[in-house]
Amino acid sequence: MLSAGIAQQSRGEAPARASPFIMTDSLTPKPVRASRVTLSQLMHPEHANLLGNVHGGWIMKLVDEAAALACMRHAQRKVVTVAIDSMVFRQPIKIGDLIILNAEVTYVGRTSMEAEVQVLAENPITGEQTHTNTAYLVYVALDEDGRPTTVRPLLSETEDEKRKAEAAKERREQRLKQR
């Protein structure tokens, strides 16, 4: 039996490469950069209201997807949404804009993770970008039976990542007070 890499090469394909961030030791902290995800989508009329502004619910759906992917990358597990902090739409996103969502994990608890999502609207003709909102979402990692499971710690390497982690701890404290 041929290995997958040899079989791919024999078909003229490049061998599949494992992500350098896939880790098997569950105690080793994983860097923030390993969780980063960027989603981009062109906004069409079916995404918008009669004024040509993209529906807030559509933006929230994309934010949830981007944040979930960042958390799945970190935990290497399926995740479920637990909380979405307030989402304020500072600028509209219009039909024809490219919506860009940049997500990364900012905090890790025992089974939960917080992800930050920055939302940009880009005019694909001019390249002009507008920051429309930032959202913070919380997810819980699930084991094979659908129960919460522990996740590896987060390694904040830069000053910006450390600042975001401190702010995330404060948001976590506020969420716990609301329970």
N, CA and C atoms as an extended XYZ file, in Angstrom:
537
Properties=species:S:1:pos:R:3:atomname:S:1:resname:S:1:resid:I:1 pbc="F F F"
N         0.842       -1.172        0.000 N   MET     1
C         0.000        0.000        0.000 CA  MET     1
C         0.891        1.239        0.000 C   MET     1
N         0.587        2.212       -0.858 N   LEU     2
C         1.364        3.435       -0.950 CA  LEU     2
C         0.945        4.412        0.134 C   LEU     2
N         1.925        5.174        0.618 N   SER     3
C         1.545        6.219        1.576 CA  SER     3
C         0.792        7.300        0.820 C   SER     3
N         0.054        8.121        1.538 N   ALA     4
C        -0.744        9.179        0.898 CA  ALA     4
C         0.152       10.107        0.096 C   ALA     4
N         1.318       10.476        0.636 N   GLY     5
C         2.229       11.387       -0.060 CA  GLY     5
C         2.744       10.791       -1.354 C   GLY     5
N         3.133        9.509       -1.329 N   ILE     6
C         3.625        8.853       -2.541 CA  ILE     6
C         2.498        8.717       -3.560 C   ILE     6
N         1.302        8.359       -3.093 N   ALA     7
C         0.160        8.229       -3.997 CA  ALA     7
C        -0.152        9.564       -4.651 C   ALA     7
N        -0.097       10.650       -3.893 N   GLN     8
C        -0.362       11.976       -4.453 CA  GLN     8
C         0.698       12.348       -5.477 C   GLN     8
N         1.972       12.055       -5.167 N   GLN     9
C         3.044       12.386       -6.096 CA  GLN     9
C         2.912       11.588       -7.381 C   GLN     9
N         2.486       10.324       -7.268 N   SER    10
C         2.341        9.509       -8.461 CA  SER    10
C         1.216       10.020       -9.353 C   SER    10
N         0.252       10.776       -8.779 N   ARG    11
C        -0.828       11.374       -9.566 CA  ARG    11
C        -0.466       12.792       -9.994 C   ARG    11
N         0.760       13.218       -9.700 N   GLY    12
C         1.187       14.558      -10.077 CA  GLY    12
C         0.757       15.633       -9.099 C   GLY    12
N         0.290       15.247       -7.915 N   GLU    13
C        -0.151       16.209       -6.906 CA  GLU    13
C         0.952       16.417       -5.886 C   GLU    13
N         0.965       17.573       -5.293 N   ALA    14
C         1.894       17.846       -4.193 CA  ALA    14
C         1.399       17.097       -2.965 C   ALA    14
N         2.317       16.533       -2.177 N   PRO    15
C         1.865       15.833       -0.969 CA  PRO    15
C         1.211       16.802        0.011 C   PRO    15
N         0.193       16.319        0.709 N   ALA    16
C        -0.499       17.139        1.704 CA  ALA    16
C         0.462       17.435        2.845 C   ALA    16
N         0.403       18.652        3.344 N   ARG    17
C         1.277       19.037        4.454 CA  ARG    17
C         0.426       19.240        5.704 C   ARG    17
N         0.902       18.687        6.791 N   ALA    18
C         0.222       18.901        8.068 CA  ALA    18
C         0.529       20.314        8.539 C   ALA    18
N        -0.412       20.919        9.209 N   SER    19
C        -0.201       22.244        9.779 CA  SER    19
C         0.904       22.171       10.811 C   SER    19
N         1.818       23.150       10.825 N   PRO    20
C         2.865       23.147       11.848 CA  PRO    20
C         2.307       23.410       13.237 C   PRO    20
N         1.021       23.765       13.332 N   PHE    21
C         0.422       24.097       14.614 CA  PHE    21
C        -0.381       22.945       15.206 C   PHE    21
N        -0.447       21.798       14.524 N   ILE    22
C        -1.155       20.653       15.084 CA  ILE    22
C        -0.258       20.040       16.149 C   ILE    22
N        -0.763       20.001       17.353 N   MET    23
C         0.039       19.518       18.474 CA  MET    23
C        -0.680       18.364       19.140 C   MET    23
N         0.101       17.401       19.593 N   THR    24
C        -0.511       16.252       20.237 CA  THR    24
C        -0.431       16.337       21.756 C   THR    24
N         0.506       17.122       22.299 N   ASP    25
C         0.627       17.278       23.743 CA  ASP    25
C        -0.390       18.309       24.209 C   ASP    25
N        -1.388       17.874       24.973 N   SER    26
C        -2.483       18.768       25.355 CA  SER    26
C        -2.088       19.794       26.415 C   SER    26
N        -0.895       19.696       26.990 N   LEU    27
C        -0.465       20.662       27.999 CA  LEU    27
C         0.406       21.769       27.419 C   LEU    27
N         0.911       21.574       26.221 N   THR    28
C         1.770       22.568       25.596 CA  THR    28
C         0.935       23.758       25.142 C   THR    28
N         1.282       24.968       25.594 N   PRO    29
C         0.542       26.144       25.118 CA  PRO    29
C         0.665       26.285       23.611 C   PRO    29
N        -0.401       26.769       23.010 N   LYS    30
C        -0.439       26.954       21.564 CA  LYS    30
C        -0.455       28.456       21.287 C   LYS    30
N         0.350       28.941       20.352 N   PRO    31
C         0.415       30.387       20.105 CA  PRO    31
C        -0.868       30.934       19.476 C   PRO    31
N        -1.141       32.190       19.779 N   VAL    32
C        -2.307       32.880       19.218 CA  VAL    32
C        -2.290       32.770       17.700 C   VAL    32
N        -1.118       32.947       17.088 N   ARG    33
C        -1.013       32.950       15.619 CA  ARG    33
C        -1.520       31.659       14.993 C   ARG    33
N        -1.505       30.566       15.753 N   ALA    34
C        -1.992       29.290       15.229 CA  ALA    34
C        -3.502       29.285       15.038 C   ALA    34
N        -4.196       30.196       15.712 N   SER    35
C        -5.663       30.228       15.628 CA  SER    35
C        -6.177       31.209       14.584 C   SER    35
N        -5.322       32.041       14.037 N   ARG    36
C        -5.784       33.128       13.153 CA  ARG    36
C        -6.458       32.610       11.895 C   ARG    36
N        -7.587       33.239       11.597 N   VAL    37
C        -8.391       32.892       10.426 CA  VAL    37
C        -8.847       34.188        9.771 C   VAL    37
N        -8.844       34.208        8.442 N   THR    38
C        -9.423       35.320        7.694 CA  THR    38
C       -10.454       34.762        6.734 C   THR    38
N       -11.679       35.279        6.828 N   LEU    39
C       -12.740       34.927        5.883 CA  LEU    39
C       -13.072       36.176        5.079 C   LEU    39
N       -13.295       36.006        3.791 N   SER    40
C       -13.681       37.116        2.913 CA  SER    40
C       -14.845       36.670        2.046 C   SER    40
N       -15.791       37.573        1.857 N   GLN    41
C       -16.944       37.250        1.016 CA  GLN    41
C       -17.472       38.527        0.384 C   GLN    41
N       -17.770       38.455       -0.904 N   LEU    42
C       -18.375       39.568       -1.618 CA  LEU    42
C       -19.852       39.633       -1.258 C   LEU    42
N       -20.334       40.825       -0.936 N   MET    43
C       -21.723       40.991       -0.537 CA  MET    43
C       -22.618       41.228       -1.758 C   MET    43
N       -23.670       40.419       -1.860 N   HIS    44
C       -24.615       40.432       -2.984 CA  HIS    44
C       -25.977       40.966       -2.521 C   HIS    44
N       -26.871       41.241       -3.456 N   PRO    45
C       -28.203       41.750       -3.080 CA  PRO    45
C       -28.965       40.867       -2.090 C   PRO    45
N       -28.795       39.553       -2.160 N   GLU    46
C       -29.519       38.678       -1.229 CA  GLU    46
C       -29.035       38.825        0.213 C   GLU    46
N       -27.906       39.499        0.423 N   HIS    47
C       -27.386       39.735        1.771 CA  HIS    47
C       -27.872       41.064        2.356 C   HIS    47
N       -28.597       41.836        1.560 N   ALA    48
C       -28.869       43.226        1.946 CA  ALA    48
C       -30.355       43.544        2.075 C   ALA    48
N       -30.612       44.683        2.729 N   ASN    49
C       -31.966       45.204        2.850 CA  ASN    49
C       -32.273       46.129        1.665 C   ASN    49
N       -33.415       46.787        1.684 N   LEU    50
C       -33.821       47.648        0.565 CA  LEU    50
C       -32.932       48.882        0.384 C   LEU    50
N       -32.178       49.236        1.420 N   LEU    51
C       -31.271       50.383        1.335 CA  LEU    51
C       -29.907       50.001        0.762 C   LEU    51
N       -29.698       48.698        0.535 N   GLY    52
C       -28.411       48.234        0.020 CA  GLY    52
C       -27.391       47.948        1.107 C   GLY    52
N       -27.836       47.981        2.375 N   ASN    53
C       -26.950       47.658        3.500 CA  ASN    53
C       -27.069       46.176        3.826 C   ASN    53
N       -25.946       45.552        4.085 N   VAL    54
C       -25.950       44.129        4.440 CA  VAL    54
C       -26.654       43.955        5.783 C   VAL    54
N       -27.529       42.946        5.856 N   HIS    55
C       -28.262       42.636        7.085 CA  HIS    55
C       -27.290       42.353        8.229 C   HIS    55
N       -27.581       42.911        9.391 N   GLY    56
C       -26.763       42.659       10.573 CA  GLY    56
C       -26.698       41.185       10.921 C   GLY    56
N       -27.801       40.477       10.717 N   GLY    57
C       -27.830       39.042       11.000 CA  GLY    57
C       -26.876       38.258       10.121 C   GLY    57
N       -26.715       38.691        8.873 N   TRP    58
C       -25.779       38.019        7.965 CA  TRP    58
C       -24.345       38.240        8.456 C   TRP    58
N       -24.059       39.470        8.896 N   ILE    59
C       -22.724       39.781        9.417 CA  ILE    59
C       -22.473       38.953       10.673 C   ILE    59
N       -23.481       38.854       11.546 N   MET    60
C       -23.330       38.066       12.774 CA  MET    60
C       -23.056       36.593       12.466 C   MET    60
N       -23.703       36.062       11.444 N   LYS    61
C       -23.471       34.675       11.033 CA  LYS    61
C       -22.015       34.476       10.626 C   LYS    61
N       -21.485       35.400        9.816 N   LEU    62
C       -20.102       35.296        9.361 CA  LEU    62
C       -19.125       35.470       10.527 C   LEU    62
N       -19.450       36.377       11.451 N   VAL    63
C       -18.623       36.573       12.644 CA  VAL    63
C       -18.573       35.273       13.449 C   VAL    63
N       -19.718       34.626       13.641 N   ASP    64
C       -19.787       33.370       14.388 CA  ASP    64
C       -18.948       32.292       13.707 C   ASP    64
N       -19.020       32.209       12.390 N   GLU    65
C       -18.234       31.207       11.656 CA  GLU    65
C       -16.738       31.454       11.801 C   GLU    65
N       -16.310       32.711       11.651 N   ALA    66
C       -14.881       33.033       11.746 CA  ALA    66
C       -14.354       32.727       13.146 C   ALA    66
N       -15.100       33.138       14.175 N   ALA    67
C       -14.672       32.901       15.553 CA  ALA    67
C       -14.634       31.404       15.866 C   ALA    67
N       -15.643       30.674       15.412 N   ALA    68
C       -15.676       29.220       15.652 CA  ALA    68
C       -14.478       28.541       15.003 C   ALA    68
N       -14.131       28.956       13.798 N   LEU    69
C       -12.973       28.360       13.125 CA  LEU    69
C       -11.682       28.640       13.884 C   LEU    69
N       -11.525       29.858       14.395 N   ALA    70
C       -10.333       30.184       15.177 CA  ALA    70
C       -10.254       29.291       16.417 C   ALA    70
N       -11.392       29.109       17.093 N   CYS    71
C       -11.414       28.265       18.292 CA  CYS    71
C       -11.188       26.798       17.957 C   CYS    71
N       -11.749       26.327       16.844 N   MET    72
C       -11.505       24.940       16.436 CA  MET    72
C       -10.030       24.723       16.117 C   MET    72
N        -9.414       25.714       15.479 N   ARG    73
C        -7.980       25.607       15.193 CA  ARG    73
C        -7.186       25.490       16.483 C   ARG    73
N        -7.562       26.275       17.477 N   HIS    74
C        -6.827       26.229       18.742 CA  HIS    74
C        -7.059       24.903       19.466 C   HIS    74
N        -8.317       24.538       19.634 N   ALA    75
C        -8.657       23.359       20.437 CA  ALA    75
C        -8.463       22.051       19.686 C   ALA    75
N        -8.469       22.129       18.350 N   GLN    76
C        -8.449       20.921       17.522 CA  GLN    76
C        -9.611       20.009       17.894 C   GLN    76
N       -10.750       20.662       18.145 N   ARG    77
C       -11.995       20.001       18.524 CA  ARG    77
C       -13.162       20.766       17.935 C   ARG    77
N       -14.328       20.137       17.911 N   LYS    78
C       -15.552       20.854       17.586 CA  LYS    78
C       -15.855       21.791       18.739 C   LYS    78
N       -16.534       22.893       18.427 N   VAL    79
C       -16.874       23.873       19.461 CA  VAL    79
C       -18.324       24.309       19.287 C   VAL    79
N       -18.891       24.846       20.365 N   VAL    80
C       -20.225       25.430       20.312 CA  VAL    80
C       -20.163       26.848       20.870 C   VAL    80
N       -21.007       27.705       20.325 N   THR    81
C       -21.080       29.091       20.767 CA  THR    81
C       -21.777       29.157       22.116 C   THR    81
N       -21.175       29.884       23.065 N   VAL    82
C       -21.746       30.048       24.398 CA  VAL    82
C       -22.239       31.474       24.589 C   VAL    82
N       -21.498       32.443       24.073 N   ALA    83
C       -21.862       33.846       24.279 CA  ALA    83
C       -21.317       34.711       23.162 C   ALA    83
N       -22.060       35.752       22.857 N   ILE    84
C       -21.604       36.800       21.948 CA  ILE    84
C       -21.753       38.107       22.710 C   ILE    84
N       -20.617       38.793       22.896 N   ASP    85
C       -20.700       40.104       23.539 CA  ASP    85
C       -21.403       41.055       22.593 C   ASP    85
N       -21.747       42.216       23.089 N   SER    86
C       -22.501       43.160       22.263 CA  SER    86
C       -21.779       43.429       20.953 C   SER    86
N       -22.570       43.615       19.910 N   MET    87
C       -22.023       43.892       18.587 CA  MET    87
C       -22.646       45.189       18.092 C   MET    87
N       -21.811       46.190       17.942 N   VAL    88
C       -22.261       47.502       17.488 CA  VAL    88
C       -21.789       47.684       16.052 C   VAL    88
N       -22.719       48.002       15.167 N   PHE    89
C       -22.386       48.225       13.761 CA  PHE    89
C       -22.084       49.708       13.583 C   PHE    89
N       -20.799       50.034       13.488 N   ARG    90
C       -20.373       51.430       13.415 CA  ARG    90
C       -20.522       52.029       12.028 C   ARG    90
N       -20.376       51.208       11.020 N   GLN    91
C       -20.489       51.644        9.628 CA  GLN    91
C       -21.245       50.566        8.855 C   GLN    91
N       -22.033       50.954        7.861 N   PRO    92
C       -22.731       49.939        7.065 CA  PRO    92
C       -21.781       49.236        6.105 C   PRO    92
N       -22.143       48.016        5.761 N   ILE    93
C       -21.470       47.270        4.701 CA  ILE    93
C       -22.472       47.222        3.559 C   ILE    93
N       -22.044       47.597        2.378 N   LYS    94
C       -22.935       47.759        1.227 CA  LYS    94
C       -22.828       46.587        0.245 C   LYS    94
N       -23.852       46.453       -0.585 N   ILE    95
C       -23.797       45.499       -1.692 CA  ILE    95
C       -22.561       45.848       -2.523 C   ILE    95
N       -21.793       44.854       -2.897 N   GLY    96
C       -20.586       45.062       -3.688 CA  GLY    96
C       -19.329       45.199       -2.856 C   GLY    96
N       -19.472       45.384       -1.524 N   ASP    97
C       -18.303       45.422       -0.653 CA  ASP    97
C       -17.800       44.010       -0.415 C   ASP    97
N       -16.514       43.913       -0.164 N   LEU    98
C       -15.909       42.664        0.272 CA  LEU    98
C       -15.847       42.731        1.789 C   LEU    98
N       -16.506       41.801        2.460 N   ILE    99
C       -16.432       41.764        3.922 CA  ILE    99
C       -15.250       40.875        4.284 C   ILE    99
N       -14.406       41.381        5.164 N   ILE   100
C       -13.218       40.656        5.609 CA  ILE   100
C       -13.323       40.495        7.118 C   ILE   100
N       -13.227       39.253        7.578 N   LEU   101
C       -13.324       38.956        9.005 CA  LEU   101
C       -12.009       38.327        9.451 C   LEU   101
N       -11.327       38.980       10.372 N   ASN   102
C       -10.074       38.479       10.929 CA  ASN   102
C       -10.342       38.029       12.356 C   ASN   102
N       -10.129       36.736       12.624 N   ALA   103
C       -10.446       36.170       13.936 CA  ALA   103
C        -9.213       35.518       14.548 C   ALA   103
N        -9.140       35.589       15.893 N   GLU   104
C        -8.084       34.897       16.622 CA  GLU   104
C        -8.552       34.649       18.048 C   GLU   104
N        -7.992       33.620       18.663 N   VAL   105
C        -8.298       33.318       20.053 CA  VAL   105
C        -7.542       34.315       20.921 C   VAL   105
N        -8.244       34.894       21.909 N   THR   106
C        -7.634       35.888       22.791 CA  THR   106
C        -7.517       35.399       24.234 C   THR   106
N        -8.281       34.371       24.592 N   TYR   107
C        -8.268       33.866       25.965 CA  TYR   107
C        -8.695       32.405       25.960 C   TYR   107
N        -8.086       31.632       26.864 N   VAL   108
C        -8.465       30.232       27.033 CA  VAL   108
C        -8.657       29.947       28.509 C   VAL   108
N        -9.805       29.347       28.830 N   GLY   109
C       -10.059       28.858       30.180 CA  GLY   109
C        -9.811       27.363       30.207 C   GLY   109
N       -10.544       26.634       31.036 N   ARG   110
C       -10.367       25.182       31.097 CA  ARG   110
C       -10.985       24.499       29.882 C   ARG   110
N       -12.253       24.846       29.575 N   THR   111
C       -12.938       24.254       28.417 CA  THR   111
C       -13.398       25.317       27.427 C   THR   111
N       -13.297       26.573       27.832 N   SER   112
C       -13.820       27.656       26.990 CA  SER   112
C       -12.705       28.495       26.375 C   SER   112
N       -13.068       29.202       25.319 N   MET   113
C       -12.149       30.091       24.620 CA  MET   113
C       -12.904       31.336       24.190 C   MET   113
N       -12.220       32.468       24.210 N   GLU   114
C       -12.778       33.693       23.652 CA  GLU   114
C       -12.055       33.974       22.344 C   GLU   114
N       -12.806       34.383       21.334 N   ALA   115
C       -12.225       34.789       20.060 CA  ALA   115
C       -12.622       36.227       19.776 C   ALA   115
N       -11.695       36.974       19.230 N   GLU   116
C       -11.953       38.338       18.769 CA  GLU   116
C       -12.091       38.297       17.256 C   GLU   116
N       -13.095       39.006       16.742 N   VAL   117
C       -13.282       39.105       15.297 CA  VAL   117
C       -13.326       40.582       14.914 C   VAL   117
N       -12.413       40.974       14.055 N   GLN   118
C       -12.392       42.328       13.486 CA  GLN   118
C       -13.091       42.234       12.130 C   GLN   118
N       -14.065       43.124       11.891 N   VAL   119
C       -14.817       43.108       10.634 CA  VAL   119
C       -14.459       44.359        9.832 C   VAL   119
N       -14.067       44.133        8.591 N   LEU   120
C       -13.727       45.216        7.676 CA  LEU   120
C       -14.620       45.134        6.454 C   LEU   120
N       -14.956       46.296        5.901 N   ALA   121
C       -15.625       46.366        4.605 CA  ALA   121
C       -14.618       46.971        3.640 C   ALA   121
N       -14.403       46.297        2.520 N   GLU   122
C       -13.446       46.788        1.535 CA  GLU   122
C       -14.126       47.034        0.202 C   GLU   122
N       -13.844       48.186       -0.388 N   ASN   123
C       -14.257       48.447       -1.759 CA  ASN   123
C       -13.243       47.713       -2.631 C   ASN   123
N       -13.670       46.655       -3.340 N   PRO   124
C       -12.699       45.855       -4.088 CA  PRO   124
C       -12.094       46.592       -5.292 C   PRO   124
N       -12.686       47.714       -5.698 N   ILE   125
C       -12.147       48.495       -6.809 CA  ILE   125
C       -11.035       49.430       -6.323 C   ILE   125
N       -11.317       50.163       -5.244 N   THR   126
C       -10.354       51.147       -4.745 CA  THR   126
C        -9.416       50.581       -3.695 C   THR   126
N        -9.826       49.486       -3.033 N   GLY   127
C        -9.030       48.921       -1.953 CA  GLY   127
C        -9.251       49.614       -0.621 C   GLY   127
N       -10.111       50.640       -0.607 N   GLU   128
C       -10.385       51.357        0.640 CA  GLU   128
C       -11.081       50.428        1.625 C   GLU   128
N       -10.552       50.386        2.855 N   GLN   129
C       -11.124       49.536        3.905 CA  GLN   129
C       -11.678       50.386        5.035 C   GLN   129
N       -12.801       49.919        5.586 N   THR   130
C       -13.431       50.568        6.724 CA  THR   130
C       -13.642       49.527        7.806 C   THR   130
N       -13.165       49.819        9.020 N   HIS   131
C       -13.419       48.936       10.158 CA  HIS   131
C       -14.863       49.160       10.584 C   HIS   131
N       -15.700       48.127       10.471 N   THR   132
C       -17.126       48.292       10.781 CA  THR   132
C       -17.478       47.853       12.192 C   THR   132
N       -16.812       46.858       12.715 N   ASN   133
C       -17.056       46.449       14.091 CA  ASN   133
C       -16.062       45.399       14.557 C   ASN   133
N       -16.038       45.219       15.868 N   THR   134
C       -15.259       44.172       16.523 CA  THR   134
C       -16.218       43.414       17.422 C   THR   134
N       -16.074       42.114       17.439 N   ALA   135
C       -16.943       41.294       18.283 CA  ALA   135
C       -16.093       40.294       19.055 C   ALA   135
N       -16.584       39.928       20.234 N   TYR   136
C       -15.947       38.916       21.070 CA  TYR   136
C       -16.963       37.817       21.326 C   TYR   136
N       -16.547       36.586       21.078 N   LEU   137
C       -17.440       35.440       21.229 CA  LEU   137
C       -16.766       34.387       22.091 C   LEU   137
N       -17.575       33.611       22.802 N   VAL   138
C       -17.058       32.563       23.671 CA  VAL   138
C       -17.581       31.217       23.176 C   VAL   138
N       -16.676       30.239       23.165 N   TYR   139
C       -16.990       28.877       22.707 CA  TYR   139
C       -16.518       27.885       23.744 C   TYR   139
N       -17.127       26.709       23.720 N   VAL   140
C       -16.690       25.585       24.542 CA  VAL   140
C       -16.301       24.457       23.602 C   VAL   140
N       -15.162       23.843       23.889 N   ALA   141
C       -14.687       22.700       23.104 CA  ALA   141
C       -15.427       21.446       23.544 C   ALA   141
N       -15.733       20.577       22.580 N   LEU   142
C       -16.479       19.355       22.862 CA  LEU   142
C       -15.652       18.117       22.543 C   LEU   142
N       -15.822       17.078       23.362 N   ASP   143
C       -15.176       15.801       23.065 CA  ASP   143
C       -16.026       15.014       22.070 C   ASP   143
N       -15.635       13.792       21.811 N   GLU   144
C       -16.334       12.966       20.818 CA  GLU   144
C       -17.776       12.662       21.212 C   GLU   144
N       -18.091       12.760       22.501 N   ASP   145
C       -19.450       12.506       22.983 CA  ASP   145
C       -20.275       13.775       23.139 C   ASP   145
N       -19.711       14.914       22.698 N   GLY   146
C       -20.443       16.169       22.776 CA  GLY   146
C       -20.415       16.829       24.140 C   GLY   146
N       -19.485       16.409       24.993 N   ARG   147
C       -19.357       17.009       26.328 CA  ARG   147
C       -18.171       17.968       26.356 C   ARG   147
N       -18.242       18.997       27.201 N   PRO   148
C       -17.111       19.931       27.317 CA  PRO   148
C       -15.814       19.189       27.638 C   PRO   148
N       -14.735       19.629       27.017 N   THR   149
C       -13.431       19.009       27.228 CA  THR   149
C       -12.370       20.091       27.384 C   THR   149
N       -11.313       19.755       28.077 N   THR   150
C       -10.258       20.740       28.326 CA  THR   150
C        -9.538       21.104       27.028 C   THR   150
N        -9.034       22.332       27.015 N   VAL   151
C        -8.252       22.806       25.869 CA  VAL   151
C        -6.888       23.258       26.356 C   VAL   151
N        -5.928       23.200       25.468 N   ARG   152
C        -4.566       23.588       25.819 CA  ARG   152
C        -4.495       25.079       26.115 C   ARG   152
N        -3.527       25.497       26.916 N   PRO   153
C        -3.370       26.922       27.219 CA  PRO   153
C        -3.018       27.724       25.973 C   PRO   153
N        -3.177       29.038       26.081 N   LEU   154
C        -2.867       29.966       24.988 CA  LEU   154
C        -1.531       30.633       25.281 C   LEU   154
N        -0.687       30.724       24.268 N   LEU   155
C         0.606       31.388       24.389 CA  LEU   155
C         0.528       32.746       23.693 C   LEU   155
N         0.521       33.809       24.490 N   SER   156
C         0.524       35.169       23.951 CA  SER   156
C         1.979       35.593       23.814 C   SER   156
N         2.427       35.798       22.576 N   GLU   157
C         3.847       36.049       22.333 CA  GLU   157
C         4.195       37.531       22.205 C   GLU   157
N         3.294       38.340       21.671 N   THR   158
C         3.599       39.748       21.449 CA  THR   158
C         2.950       40.610       22.527 C   THR   158
N         3.379       41.860       22.604 N   GLU   159
C         2.768       42.778       23.569 CA  GLU   159
C         1.285       42.974       23.257 C   GLU   159
N         0.943       43.066       21.979 N   ASP   160
C        -0.459       43.216       21.584 CA  ASP   160
C        -1.276       42.003       22.018 C   ASP   160
N        -0.757       40.802       21.817 N   GLU   161
C        -1.462       39.586       22.235 CA  GLU   161
C        -1.623       39.541       23.753 C   GLU   161
N        -0.596       39.980       24.485 N   LYS   162
C        -0.671       40.004       25.957 CA  LYS   162
C        -1.708       41.023       26.421 C   LYS   162
N        -1.760       42.170       25.759 N   ARG   163
C        -2.751       43.202       26.090 CA  ARG   163
C        -4.160       42.668       25.840 C   ARG   163
N        -4.351       42.004       24.688 N   LYS   164
C        -5.662       41.427       24.366 CA  LYS   164
C        -6.057       40.346       25.369 C   LYS   164
N        -5.084       39.548       25.826 N   ALA   165
C        -5.373       38.493       26.805 CA  ALA   165
C        -5.820       39.097       28.132 C   ALA   165
N        -5.182       40.186       28.556 N   GLU   166
C        -5.586       40.856       29.801 CA  GLU   166
C        -7.005       41.424       29.675 C   GLU   166
N        -7.290       42.064       28.544 N   ALA   167
C        -8.632       42.605       28.315 CA  ALA   167
C        -9.664       41.477       28.278 C   ALA   167
N        -9.292       40.335       27.706 N   ALA   168
C       -10.198       39.184       27.643 CA  ALA   168
C       -10.500       38.654       29.040 C   ALA   168
N        -9.502       38.645       29.922 N   LYS   169
C        -9.725       38.201       31.306 CA  LYS   169
C       -10.740       39.107       31.997 C   LYS   169
N       -10.633       40.409       31.739 N   GLU   170
C       -11.595       41.354       32.316 CA  GLU   170
C       -13.004       41.110       31.778 C   GLU   170
N       -13.118       40.856       30.467 N   ARG   171
C       -14.444       40.555       29.894 CA  ARG   171
C       -15.000       39.273       30.501 C   ARG   171
N       -14.138       38.289       30.712 N   ARG   172
C       -14.571       37.024       31.316 CA  ARG   172
C       -15.136       37.276       32.710 C   ARG   172
N       -14.439       38.094       33.501 N   GLU   173
C       -14.918       38.421       34.837 CA  GLU   173
C       -16.290       39.086       34.777 C   GLU   173
N       -16.488       39.985       33.836 N   GLN   174
C       -17.786       40.658       33.672 CA  GLN   174
C       -18.874       39.660       33.301 C   GLN   174
N       -18.556       38.716       32.412 N   ARG   175
C       -19.540       37.699       32.015 CA  ARG   175
C       -19.926       36.839       33.210 C   ARG   175
N       -18.935       36.466       34.019 N   LEU   176
C       -19.213       35.622       35.187 CA  LEU   176
C       -20.086       36.350       36.208 C   LEU   176
N       -19.907       37.661       36.335 N   LYS   177
C       -20.747       38.456       37.249 CA  LYS   177
C       -22.193       38.495       36.799 C   LYS   177
N       -22.431       38.378       35.497 N   GLN   178
C       -23.789       38.449       34.938 CA  GLN   178
C       -24.542       37.142       35.116 C   GLN   178
N       -23.899       36.093       35.469 N   ARG   179
C       -24.567       34.799       35.633 CA  ARG   179
C       -25.552       34.806       36.758 C   ARG   179
